[in-house]
Amino acid sequence: MAYHYNDDRLPTIVVIGGGFAGLELVKKLNNKPFRVILIDKRNYHTFQPLLYQVASAGLSADSIGFPFRKKIGPYPNIAFRMAEVQEVDPAAKKVITNVGTFLYDHLVIATGTTTNYFGNKNLASWGLPLKSIGEALDLRSEILQELEKAIVTETVEERESTLQFVIVGGGPTGVELAGALAEIQRNVLPTDYTEIDRKQMKVVLIEAADRLLATMSEKSSKAAKNYLEKLGVEVRLDTRVQDYDGASGVLQLADGGTLRTRNIFWTAGVKADPLPGIPAENIGRGGRYLCDTMNRITGLENVYALGDTSLIQGDAAYPNGHPQVAQVAIQQAHRLASNFLRWETGKKGNAFSYKDKGSMATIGRHKAVVDLPGFSFSGYFAWYIWMFIHLMALVGFRNRFMVFMNWMWNYFTYDKALRLIVRPYKRPQ
Ligand SMILES: Cc1cc2nc3c(=O)[nH]c(=O)nc-3n(C[C@H](O)[C@H](O)[C@H](O)COP(=O)(O)OP(=O)(O)OC[C@H]3O[C@@H](n4cnc5c(N)ncnc54)[C@H](O)[C@@H]3O)c2cc1C
C-alpha cells in the first residue's frame, strides 16, 4: 500500500533542513505512514565535505549540490517546500516561514550550523567563510581575482599582501583548503601565471591549538602538518587571531604579531543558530538544542533536533555531545526514523548510540590521513580511501560521475581547470 501526502489522516512530520540529517530522515520515511514536509531555504542538498574543492577550482558547484525534488519527487508521501523558517511555535505546533505557516504533529529541526566569528565584527565582515556553495564560489572568485590583481599591482608591499592567503582554523576544512591552495601555487602558477614568481605566493594556516586536526589522532595531526609544510604552507600553531583591519590589511595576532594580507579565509568554528520560538532553557553550548538520547528536545512535546544542531545529554561516551560530522547526522536520522515507526505502533523508542566509523582528511595528491577505530595511516592508500569514501557518499550518480571525471582530469593534468570568475566577489568597503 502506498501512503500519500494528501492523506490528512496520517500524522504530519515537518522536517526543517535537508542536510545530511534531514535528507536521510525523509529518505527513510519514504512510503511510511506519515505525511512528510521537507522545508529548506535552498532547493538543493549541499555536500559540504567537498566545498573546499569548489573554492579551489577543482570541482564545479553543481557536482556537489543535488536538487531535493530530484530525490524526493518520486516519494508519494513526501513534499518539498523551499522556504526559510523564521520562527516555530511549539505550543500551537506551527512553523512560520517566509512563504506561509505549516502545522505539524512532529517537528524535526535539522538546520545545521553557521560560521562562528566569536563576536568579532571585523573578521565577520572581511573573513571569507566556507559553509555553502555560494560562499565556495565567492572564495574561488576571490582567489582568482587576487592572482589577477597581483600581476598589475605597483608596489612590492601591495603584491605581497595580495599574494598572502591566510586560512584561520586548522580543522579538516582549513587543512584541506590550505593543501589545495598550495597545489595551485605549485602546479598552476608556473604555467598559467608566469608573471608571478610562485615563491611570492604564501599560504599561511593559523591554528589556536597546539596541533592541527585536533579531533583526530596525534599521528594524523603530525602527518598533516608535515604534508602541508612539504607543500610550502606555513603552519602556525598556538596562534590566536585577534582582529583584522580591512582598510590597511593588517591581521592582528594575540601574541602581538601581525601579518599583512588581503585574504582571510575563516574556517575556525561553527555555531548553531537556534530558531526563534524555542525557549532559551532548551539551548546549550554552541547554540545547540539540548536533547535526550532519542533526539527529543528536552521539555518540548514532539520536537526533535538532529545532526549539528543537537546536543544529546545522557550518552556517557559523549558527555559534551557528539561530534558535528556527517556520520552523526546520518546515524541520528536513521534512529529517529525507526523510532517514529516504533512510537506509531505503541512501542518504546530506542536510544541513539553513535558508531564511530573513523575520520579522515586530505592534504593533496597522494597525501591524506585516516583514523580508523584502533589505528591510523597516511599517504597514498589513505588518499585513495578518502577519494573512494567521498565519491560513494555523494548524492546521485550524475554527481559521482562528474566528480570522478574532474578528479581524473585534475590527476592527469595537475590542473585546477575551473578557474572562471563567473560571479566576481565584491570585497567589503
Ligand atoms: C566545509 C566543510 C567541510 C566538512 N567536511 C566534513 C567531512 O569531511 N566529514 C564529515 O563527516 N563532516 C564534514 N563536515 C561537517 C558536516 O558537513 C556536517 O556535520 C553535516 O553537514 C551536518 O548535517 P546537518 O544535517 O546537521 O546540517 P547541514 O548539512 O548543514 O544541513 C542544514 C540544512 O538546513 C537548511 N537550513 C538552515 N537554516 C534554515 C532555515 N532557517 N530554514 C530553512 N532551511 C534551513 C540549510 O539550507 C541546509 O540545507 C564539513 C562541514 C563543512 C562546512
The ligand as a MOL file (V3000), in Angstrom:
LIG
                    3D

  0  0  0     0  0            999 V3000
M  V30 BEGIN CTAB
M  V30 COUNTS 53 58 0 0 0
M  V30 BEGIN ATOM
M  V30 1 C 33.4920 22.9430 4.6450 0
M  V30 2 C 33.0050 21.7780 5.4560 0
M  V30 3 C 33.6280 20.5470 5.3420 0
M  V30 4 C 33.1710 19.4470 6.0860 0
M  V30 5 N 33.8100 18.2390 5.9430 0
M  V30 6 C 33.3350 17.1700 6.6000 0
M  V30 7 C 33.9190 15.8960 6.3940 0
M  V30 8 O 34.8850 15.7370 5.6380 0
M  V30 9 N 33.3880 14.8230 7.0710 0
M  V30 10 C 32.3170 14.9760 7.9180 0
M  V30 11 O 31.8430 13.9840 8.4840 0
M  V30 12 N 31.7570 16.1730 8.1380 0
M  V30 13 C 32.2260 17.2710 7.4940 0
M  V30 14 N 31.6510 18.4930 7.7000 0
M  V30 15 C 30.5540 18.5890 8.6730 0
M  V30 16 C 29.2610 18.1020 8.0510 0
M  V30 17 O 29.0530 18.7050 6.7940 0
M  V30 18 C 28.1200 18.4060 8.9990 0
M  V30 19 O 28.3500 17.7230 10.2120 0
M  V30 20 C 26.7870 17.9810 8.4110 0
M  V30 21 O 26.5170 18.7220 7.2390 0
M  V30 22 C 25.6620 18.1760 9.4320 0
M  V30 23 O 24.4620 17.8190 8.8400 0
M  V30 24 P 23.1160 18.5530 9.2460 0
M  V30 25 O 22.0540 17.8430 8.5000 0
M  V30 26 O 23.0430 18.6370 10.7230 0
M  V30 27 O 23.2700 20.0570 8.7260 0
M  V30 28 P 23.5710 20.6090 7.2660 0
M  V30 29 O 24.1380 19.5680 6.3830 0
M  V30 30 O 24.3800 21.8420 7.4810 0
M  V30 31 O 22.1530 20.9990 6.6910 0
M  V30 32 C 21.3690 22.0370 7.2150 0
M  V30 33 C 20.2970 22.3970 6.2000 0
M  V30 34 O 19.3710 23.2690 6.8240 0
M  V30 35 C 18.9950 24.2870 5.9390 0
M  V30 36 N 18.5710 25.4260 6.7540 0
M  V30 37 C 19.2840 26.0720 7.7020 0
M  V30 38 N 18.5530 27.0340 8.2880 0
M  V30 39 C 17.3400 27.0010 7.6930 0
M  V30 40 C 16.1470 27.7590 7.8670 0
M  V30 41 N 16.0300 28.7300 8.7980 0
M  V30 42 N 15.0910 27.4920 7.0750 0
M  V30 43 C 15.1620 26.5100 6.1420 0
M  V30 44 N 16.2720 25.7540 5.9470 0
M  V30 45 C 17.3430 25.9890 6.7150 0
M  V30 46 C 20.2590 24.5380 5.1280 0
M  V30 47 O 19.9540 25.1440 3.8820 0
M  V30 48 C 20.8280 23.1290 4.9730 0
M  V30 49 O 20.3570 22.5060 3.7950 0
M  V30 50 C 32.0920 19.5980 6.9660 0
M  V30 51 C 31.4600 20.8460 7.0900 0
M  V30 52 C 31.9090 21.9150 6.3290 0
M  V30 53 C 31.2300 23.2510 6.4630 0
M  V30 END ATOM
M  V30 BEGIN BOND
M  V30 1 1 1 2
M  V30 2 1 2 3
M  V30 3 2 2 52
M  V30 4 2 3 4
M  V30 5 1 4 5
M  V30 6 1 4 50
M  V30 7 2 5 6
M  V30 8 1 6 7
M  V30 9 1 6 13
M  V30 10 2 7 8
M  V30 11 1 7 9
M  V30 12 1 9 10
M  V30 13 2 10 11
M  V30 14 1 10 12
M  V30 15 2 12 13
M  V30 16 1 13 14
M  V30 17 1 14 15
M  V30 18 1 14 50
M  V30 19 1 15 16
M  V30 20 1 16 17
M  V30 21 1 16 18
M  V30 22 1 18 19
M  V30 23 1 18 20
M  V30 24 1 20 21
M  V30 25 1 20 22
M  V30 26 1 22 23
M  V30 27 1 23 24
M  V30 28 2 24 25
M  V30 29 1 24 26
M  V30 30 1 24 27
M  V30 31 1 27 28
M  V30 32 2 28 29
M  V30 33 1 28 30
M  V30 34 1 28 31
M  V30 35 1 31 32
M  V30 36 1 32 33
M  V30 37 1 33 34
M  V30 38 1 33 48
M  V30 39 1 34 35
M  V30 40 1 35 36
M  V30 41 1 35 46
M  V30 42 1 36 37
M  V30 43 1 36 45
M  V30 44 2 37 38
M  V30 45 1 38 39
M  V30 46 1 39 40
M  V30 47 2 39 45
M  V30 48 1 40 41
M  V30 49 2 40 42
M  V30 50 1 42 43
M  V30 51 2 43 44
M  V30 52 1 44 45
M  V30 53 1 46 47
M  V30 54 1 46 48
M  V30 55 1 48 49
M  V30 56 2 50 51
M  V30 57 1 51 52
M  V30 58 1 52 53
M  V30 END BOND
M  V30 END CTAB
M  END
